[in-house]
Amino acid sequence: MKNVAIFLVILGFWDTASLPVASANFDFVTDSHPAPISFIVNTSGEAYGELEGGYSFTQKNIFMENNIKIQKFVTGAHFFYISDKGIIEAENDLRAISIYFSLV
């Protein structure tokens, strides 16, 4: 099983190892998921694919404006948000955007 951080680096999004964790209800560093077996990235930078074991995943843009990019990474019932300010844990997209703007 590969760590999600490694997978996101493969997608070329951001170097997640250097990003701060904005909230703690998902352990981004130690929680792992099956490795990707296939994925596609569209022209908007969103990714869709399949993980080992038949799990699907998505990495979708939820906010892209004024040089701000926030994506939601979903696999199974687990999801979190990734931005240039770090990993954001939130219960929904609106809360994730609010947390983003509260970060320094």
N, C-alpha and C positions, 0 to 999 in steps of 0.2 A: 504494500500500500504506500502510495506517495503522499507527501504532505501537500495540502492545497497550495501553500506558498510556492512550492516548486512548480506546480502546474500553472499557476498564474504567470510565473516568469517565462515558462515555455510559450504562453500566449503572447508574451511581449508587452504586457500591460504596464506594469511598474515593477521596480525591484522591491517587492513587498518585505524583504528582510530588513530594510531600513525604515519602514513605516511604523509609526507608533500605533498601538491598539487603543481605540477610542472608547471602548467599553468592554466589559469582561464576561458577558454571559455566553460567549463562545470562545473557546481557547484556540485561537488561530494557529498558534505555534505547535501545540501537541495533538490536537484533534486531526485525524487523517481520514482520507477518503481513498477509494480505489483509484488506481492510475487511469488516465485517459487512454482509450484505444482508438478513438477517432473524434475529430471535431472539425468544424468549419468556422471561419471568421468572415462576417459580411463586411461590406464597404463602410459601415458605420462603426466598426470595431467591436461588434457584438459577437459572441461565440456560442455555438450550440454543439453538443456532442454526446458521446456515450462513454461511460467509465466501465472498467472491468466489473463483471457481475451483472451487467445489463442496466445499470443505473444511468439515467440521463442527467445532463446538466445544462444550465444556461448561464450566460454572463451578459446581461442586458444593460443598456444605458438607461438611467432614470433621470439624469439631469446633465445637460450639456449646454452651457451658456456662459458667456463672458470668461472664457478660458477655464471654466470649472467643469470637471468630468467626474461623475459619480456613477459607478456601475453596481448592479446587484448580481451577486453570484449565488446560484441556487443549485443544490443537488439533493434530491429526495426532499425531506422535510426541513433540511437545514439551509439557512441563507444568511448572508452578511453583505455588507456594502464595502466597496473599495473606492478610495479617492486619493487625490494628491496629498491629503492631510492625514491619511492613515486608514486603518480598518475601522469601520463603524458598525456597531451592533445596534439594531433598532427593530422595533416590532412592525414597522411599515415604512414605505418610501418617504412620506411626508416627515416622519420623525427623523429619518436618516438625513434628509436635507437640513432640517433644523439643527441637528447635532453638528453637521458639517459647518454651518455658519457660526456656531458657538465655539468652534475650535480656533486656536490662535495659529 
